[in-house]
Structures are given as structure tokens and as C-alpha cells.
Amino acid sequence: MKPSQAQTISAAFSEVAGRQPGKLAISYLGTAFSYRDLDELSGRFAAGLAGRGVRPGARVVIYMPNSAQWAVAWLGVLKAGAVAVPISPIYTPHDLAYIAGDTGASAIICADRNYGYVVKVMDKLGIKLV
């Protein structure tokens, strides 16, 4: 199957990873991640999300800086069949609450530096998983 024939972004990525597993996909802070690495890591992340109750169609906020971890989280959310809601990590708790509430997000993935903002708004939202 050619990537253009894939039904989803995650399927297209996995197909490319299968054809070029050792090819460099991301270099982040001196660490190289191949397509195989990202495919495997995001698959494990997707399984973790599903194991914690994230179901297909659920909205998952990704509240992290650009990084290899962001790419793993984004692909993992897609592989779990959920809807990724990426937002800038510079947004304030007010912004986070508005976006998470407006999208109906049930989970949020954040960096440790953003966790304090998440805690400030969790009670106001339907976030069940951080």
C-alpha cells in the first residue's frame, strides 16, 4: 500500500516505518529516533492510553513543547483512535480551561512544567486522565 492510499495518518506513518524502519525520523537534543523507534514508542503510548480508558473519538489535549515526546504523544493519540488537540505550552490556565472545555477533552498530556496549570483547572473540566 502506498502512503497516499492509507486511511489514516497513523496508518500512513506505520506503513512508511515498515518500508524504511532505520531511516532517521527525528533528531532531538542529540538523540536520533528512527521511523521504527517512533512507530514502536507511539504504539506503546497508544496502548497505554487505551489501557487507561481513552477510547476512539475521545479528545486528548497535548500541552507540551515541540519535542520527540510531542511526536510520540501525537502519533499515540492518533493510533488510539482519539482526537489530538494540540495547544501551545505557553497558554495560561484560563486558555487551557477554555480550549479543553470547548473541545470536551477527557484527557491531557502535559510536560512537568505545565502540570501546575493543569491542576488549577482540572476541577472545572471533565478531564479524567493526566
One Martini backbone bead per residue (centre of mass of N, CA, C, O) as a GRO file, in nm:
protein
  130
    1MET     BB    1   0.096   0.035   0.023
    2LYS     BB    2   0.048   0.356  -0.019
    3PRO     BB    3   0.034   0.636   0.165
    4SER     BB    4  -0.207   0.761  -0.012
    5GLN     BB    5  -0.397   0.495   0.075
    6ALA     BB    6  -0.431   0.562   0.346
    7GLN     BB    7  -0.671   0.625   0.603
    8THR     BB    8  -0.443   0.728   0.801
    9ILE     BB    9  -0.184   0.871   0.954
   10SER     BB   10  -0.091   0.626   1.123
   11ALA     BB   11  -0.087   0.427   0.885
   12ALA     BB   12   0.115   0.580   0.711
   13PHE     BB   13   0.345   0.576   0.912
   14SER     BB   14   0.367   0.267   0.948
   15GLU     BB   15   0.426   0.212   0.651
   16VAL     BB   16   0.691   0.370   0.639
   17ALA     BB   17   0.830   0.220   0.872
   18GLY     BB   18   0.826  -0.056   0.720
   19ARG     BB   19   1.009   0.049   0.473
   20GLN     BB   20   1.195   0.264   0.684
   21PRO     BB   21   1.305   0.188   0.983
   22GLY     BB   22   1.613   0.330   0.990
   23LYS     BB   23   1.521   0.600   0.936
   24LEU     BB   24   1.533   0.923   0.998
   25ALA     BB   25   1.295   1.125   1.180
   26ILE     BB   26   1.443   1.224   1.457
   27SER     BB   27   1.628   1.498   1.607
   28TYR     BB   28   1.686   1.522   1.969
   29LEU     BB   29   1.921   1.634   2.158
   30GLY     BB   30   2.115   1.405   2.006
   31THR     BB   31   1.873   1.215   1.939
   32ALA     BB   32   1.786   0.935   1.756
   33PHE     BB   33   1.489   0.870   1.551
   34SER     BB   34   1.329   0.633   1.409
   35TYR     BB   35   1.062   0.506   1.262
   36ARG     BB   36   1.052   0.261   1.444
   37ASP     BB   37   1.065   0.405   1.711
   38LEU     BB   38   0.807   0.579   1.677
   39ASP     BB   39   0.615   0.344   1.625
   40GLU     BB   40   0.664   0.195   1.893
   41LEU     BB   41   0.618   0.423   2.099
   42SER     BB   42   0.331   0.503   1.998
   43GLY     BB   43   0.206   0.223   2.043
   44ARG     BB   44   0.253   0.217   2.350
   45PHE     BB   45   0.102   0.475   2.411
   46ALA     BB   46  -0.171   0.384   2.301
   47ALA     BB   47  -0.202   0.146   2.496
   48GLY     BB   48  -0.197   0.322   2.751
   49LEU     BB   49  -0.447   0.485   2.691
   50ALA     BB   50  -0.644   0.249   2.661
   51GLY     BB   51  -0.580   0.131   2.952
   52ARG     BB   52  -0.698   0.432   3.067
   53GLY     BB   53  -0.977   0.489   2.877
   54VAL     BB   54  -0.909   0.569   2.592
   55ARG     BB   55  -1.121   0.636   2.329
   56PRO     BB   56  -1.254   0.650   2.049
   57GLY     BB   57  -1.297   1.008   1.998
   58ALA     BB   58  -1.139   1.122   2.203
   59ARG     BB   59  -1.015   1.401   2.369
   60VAL     BB   60  -0.662   1.513   2.347
   61VAL     BB   61  -0.447   1.700   2.512
   62ILE     BB   62  -0.150   1.874   2.393
   63TYR     BB   63   0.079   2.018   2.651
   64MET     BB   64   0.360   2.076   2.469
   65PRO     BB   65   0.654   2.089   2.356
   66ASN     BB   66   0.861   2.063   2.113
   67SER     BB   67   0.922   1.708   2.053
   68ALA     BB   68   0.956   1.378   2.067
   69GLN     BB   69   0.722   1.345   2.268
   70TRP     BB   70   0.512   1.483   2.098
   71ALA     BB   71   0.517   1.281   1.862
   72VAL     BB   72   0.438   1.034   2.028
   73ALA     BB   73   0.171   1.144   2.136
   74TRP     BB   74   0.031   1.208   1.869
   75LEU     BB   75   0.048   0.924   1.745
   76GLY     BB   76  -0.084   0.778   1.985
   77VAL     BB   77  -0.357   0.911   1.971
   78LEU     BB   78  -0.421   0.820   1.682
   79LYS     BB   79  -0.386   0.509   1.734
   80ALA     BB   80  -0.629   0.520   1.952
   81GLY     BB   81  -0.859   0.706   1.795
   82ALA     BB   82  -0.813   0.982   1.873
   83VAL     BB   83  -0.820   1.336   1.943
   84ALA     BB   84  -0.609   1.583   1.875
   85VAL     BB   85  -0.520   1.874   2.103
   86PRO     BB   86  -0.311   2.105   2.022
   87ILE     BB   87  -0.118   2.315   2.245
   88SER     BB   88   0.034   2.566   2.379
   89PRO     BB   89   0.261   2.592   2.652
   90ILE     BB   90   0.194   2.918   2.696
   91TYR     BB   91  -0.063   2.875   2.806
   92THR     BB   92  -0.297   2.938   3.022
   93PRO     BB   93  -0.532   2.829   3.231
   94HIS     BB   94  -0.759   2.974   3.084
   95ASP     BB   95  -0.700   2.860   2.802
   96LEU     BB   96  -0.711   2.564   2.876
   97ALA     BB   97  -1.002   2.561   2.977
   98TYR     BB   98  -1.136   2.652   2.719
   99ILE     BB   99  -1.033   2.432   2.523
  100ALA     BB  100  -1.108   2.179   2.683
  101GLY     BB  101  -1.409   2.252   2.709
  102ASP     BB  102  -1.479   2.296   2.404
  103THR     BB  103  -1.378   1.991   2.320
  104GLY     BB  104  -1.418   1.769   2.552
  105ALA     BB  105  -1.190   1.679   2.712
  106SER     BB  106  -1.053   1.374   2.894
  107ALA     BB  107  -0.746   1.444   2.827
  108ILE     BB  108  -0.392   1.503   2.927
  109ILE     BB  109  -0.080   1.612   2.793
  110CYS     BB  110   0.213   1.688   2.987
  111ALA     BB  111   0.442   1.871   3.121
  112ASP     BB  112   0.582   1.939   3.417
  113ARG     BB  113   0.567   2.259   3.374
  114ASN     BB  114   0.228   2.231   3.326
  115TYR     BB  115   0.086   2.092   3.568
  116GLY     BB  116  -0.007   2.334   3.741
  117TYR     BB  117  -0.220   2.431   3.535
  118VAL     BB  118  -0.390   2.177   3.533
  119VAL     BB  119  -0.470   2.171   3.833
  120LYS     BB  120  -0.628   2.450   3.828
  121VAL     BB  121  -0.864   2.315   3.606
  122MET     BB  122  -0.974   2.023   3.657
  123ASP     BB  123  -1.241   2.078   3.823
  124LYS     BB  124  -1.383   2.229   3.564
  125LEU     BB  125  -1.344   1.959   3.420
  126GLY     BB  126  -1.348   1.633   3.235
  127ILE     BB  127  -1.081   1.536   3.342
  128LYS     BB  128  -0.944   1.193   3.385
  129LEU     BB  129  -0.651   1.235   3.243
  130VAL     BB  130  -0.276   1.292   3.296
   0.00000   0.00000   0.00000
